Amino acid sequence: MTTVLIVAATAPKQPAVLIEALERFRARGASVTVACFFNSADLPVDPALAEVRTFAVPGEKRDARLRKALGRAPANRKVWLHARRNAWLRQLYRKADLLVALDARAVHTVWEMAQRNTRAGAYYGLVPAQRALDARRPESVGRRLERQVSAAAGIGARGARRAATQTVRTTLRKATGQTVMSNPAGAWFWTRAVAAPRVPDRFRSKLAVRLHDSAVKAGRPAVAARAASAAVSRISSAGTRADVLTKAAQAELALGRVPTGLHDAIRAQLALADSLLPRDSKKAAAAVSRAWSLASNRVLHFDRLSSPMSEDPGAFLAPFRESTAARKLSAKRGRLAPAAPVPADRPLRLLVTTLINDNFLQEILERYRAMPNVEVRFLDLYDDPVTRPLALSGSTVMEHLLAGESSYGAKIEEWLRPHLDWADTVFVDWCQATAALFTLHDPGTARIIVRLHSFEAFNFWPHLVDFSRVDDVVFVSEHLKDLSTAVLPQLTEADGPRLHVIDNAMDLQRYPRSKPADARFTLGMVGFSSVAKDPRWAIEVLRRLRERDERYRLTLIGSDFNNRTSKPAKDYGKLFSKDLAELEPLGAVRRYGQTDDVPAALQEVGIILSASVRESFHCGLVEGAASGAVPVVRDWPFFAGKPHGARSLFPADWVVATPEEAAERILAATATEERWAEAGRAASEHVLKTWDWTVTQSGYDRLLLDD
C-alpha cells in the first residue's frame, strides 16, 4: 500500500477539490494523511478517505528556543519549525511514499521532509501527486544511495551555515550594541566602518540601522545621525538610502523623540517617489505614503506639548511642496460645471457626511431635518462594512491620484456618484478621508462644503483633497483658519474655495443650573484623555491653590488618560498617575468618569479649566462656562503669541499664561461666594449670547440656504 502525506499550511478555499483527489487516492489503494497547520476541524473530511490531524505546536507548549526561532523565521519556514517538533508527523513523513504540498506555504516543509526521507517523492499540488502515484515504479539502489548522501550533506551544510551565521550575528549584535556606541572610541570606529568603501549596500544598510538604533538608545542622537549620514553617503541605491533614513527616523519616533534626520528621511522618500513616478506610480505612491507617515506621526504633533507643524508650517512642509509626486496629490483638476444655485421650486437636498465621528453634527441635523424646505440625508462612510475598507486607506487614494485612474477610483465613483447626483449640497464634516473621496471625481453640480476642525491640519488627508472641487471651507475659529491656510496655501489662492469661520453648533441652554456653595472650590476639566489636554498643567494649578487653601479640589470629567498611543503618551501617563496616586487619597482629585449627562457633572464645578496646549475651540470649556463655572483658559501654547488664539477667542480676563496666573485668577474670583457667583453668571451670559445654537445657527443658515 502506498502511503501519502499531504501537508496543508492554510485551509483550502475549495475543499471539494481536495475531497475529489482523496477519493482518487483511495481508489488506487493509497493510505492518506492530511497534516494541517490550522485547526483540523476547519477541514471536514470523511475519515474513510483520510486521517486529518493538526501539527501546529500550541502556544503554551512552545519553549523559549522555539519561540525565538519562530520570531526570526519567515512565514514558510515557521510551518517547518512546527512540523519538526511534532513526533507523530516526524514518524509519518519518514515512512511516507509520497509527500505533497497542498499550498505554497507548505512547499518548504515538504522539501525539508524529502531531505530526510530520500526514497519518497515530493510534489507541489494534487495533480502532480496523482500522476506520480499512477506512474510509480521502484528506484535503483544506486540512485537511492546517491540521493541519500546528497540530502544528508545538504542538511549538514545548512545546519553548519545557520550556526555560523548565527555566531556572526550574535558577535555583531554585541559589538554594535548600546554599550559600544555610548563609548566615544566605539562610536568613532563604527561611524567610519559603516562608511568604508566596497561594502555591499545590503550589508551597509543593515549595519547603519543597527548602529543608529544602538546610538539612539544610548542617548547619543548626534552620533546616530552621523552614522546614518555616513552610510547613506556611500549607498548607491535611492531606495536603500530612503529605507535606511526612514528606519532610523522610525526608531527615534518609537522612543518618543523628534528624529534628528526626520527631514532627510522625508526628502529621501520623496526623491525616490519623484524618480519612480514616470514609470511606476504604485511604487511612487508607496514612497510618498512613507514620507507622509513620518511627517504626520502622532509623536510629532499629538503626544507632545509642541509641534513642528504649528511652529513653522512652511519649513516643515517644504519637502512636500518641492516634490513633483507630492504636489500631484493635491493638483487642481477642476470641475466640469459650477455648483448649481439653491433650488427655488423644491426643497434643498442636503447630504451631511462624515467618517465615524458625528460628535458635532447633532444640532445641525436636527435643525435642517425640521425645515420643510430642506431634505436631509446622512451618510457615515464607516457604516457599510462592504464599502468601509475603501475609506480607510490613504495609500490607495495616493496610488489613484498618481496613476490618474484605477480600479479603486472606479469603485469610489460607483459608491459615491448616486449621492453626488442626488444632493444639491454636500456638507463634509472633518477634512479627512471623506473630503478626499468626495473630490476624487468631478462632483457634477453638487456644492461641496468641507468643515475642518483641528487634528486634520496635522494630518496628510487635507493634502489629498482637490480644493478646486470644493466650494466652501468652514473653520470653527480664526486661529484654526490661520494654521490651516499656512498648511494649505491653495486655500487662499484666487480660485480657491470661499473661507468661513462659523462657531461649533452647541446647545448651551441645558447647562445653566444652580450650584452648591462648595462648588466654589471645585475646579473642573471636561476631557483629559490625551497629552494635548495636558491635565498635569491643571494639577500644577491645583497644587498652587492648595498651598493657600486645602479646600480646593479638581474634578476630571471624561474617559481616563490614554497612555497606549505612543512612548511619550506612556511617559506622560506615568507622571500623571503619580500625581493622582498622591492627590486622590487626599480627596484633592476626583475622576468623575465618562458620562452622557455633562450638565449634571458640571453642576458640582465652580471653576472650569482649559489646560490644553492646542484647541480649535474647546467646547468643554464653553459648556462649563455656560453652567456658571468661572472660566480659566491657558493661553494655548500652539497658538500663543500669534494674531489669533485663546486671547482673541475669549475675553481677555479669562486667559492666563502660567499656572501661577491661573491660581491668582481663581483666588481672586473665589475670594467670596458673592464674587464667585457673579463671575460665573457673567461668564454664562457671555457664552449663551455668543455661542449658543440659537445665535450661531444663523451662520449655518447663510452658508447652506443662501446662494
Secondary structure, 3 states (H helix, E strand, C coil): CCEEEEEECCCCCCHHHHHHHHHHHHHCCCEEEEEECCCHHHCCCCCCCCEEEECCCCHHHCCHHHHHHHHHCCHHHHHHHHHCCCHHHHHHHHHCCEEEECCHHHHHHHHHHHHHCCCCEEEECHHHHHHHHHCCCCCCHHHHHHHHHHHHHHHHHHHHHHHHHHHHHHHHHHHCCHHHHCCHHHHHHHHHHCCCCCCCHHHHHHHHHHHHHHHHHCCCHHHHHHHHHHHHCCCCCHHHHHHHHHHHHHHHHHCCCCCCCHHHHHHHHHHHHHHHCCCCHHHHHHHHHHHHHHHCCHHHHCCCCCCHHHHCHHHHHHHHHHCHHHHHHCCCCCCCCCCCCCCCCCCEEEEEEECCCCCCCHHHHHHHHCCCCEEEEEEECCCCCCCHHHHCCHHHHHHHHHHCCCHHHHHHHHHHHHHHHHCCEEEEECCCHHHHHHCCCCCCCCEEEEEECCHHHHCCHHHHCCHHHCCEEEECCHHHHHHHHHHCHHHHCCCCCEEEECCCCECCCCCCCCCCHHHHHEEEEECCCCHHHCHHHHHHHHHHHHCCCCCCEEEEECCCCCCCCCHHHHHHHHHHHHHHHHHHHHCCEEEEECCCCHHHHHCCCCEEEECCCCCCCCHHHHHHHHCCCEEEEECCCCCCCCCCCHHHHCCHHHEECCHHHHHHHHHHHCCCHHHHHHHHHHHHHHHHHHHEHHHHHHHHHHHHHCC
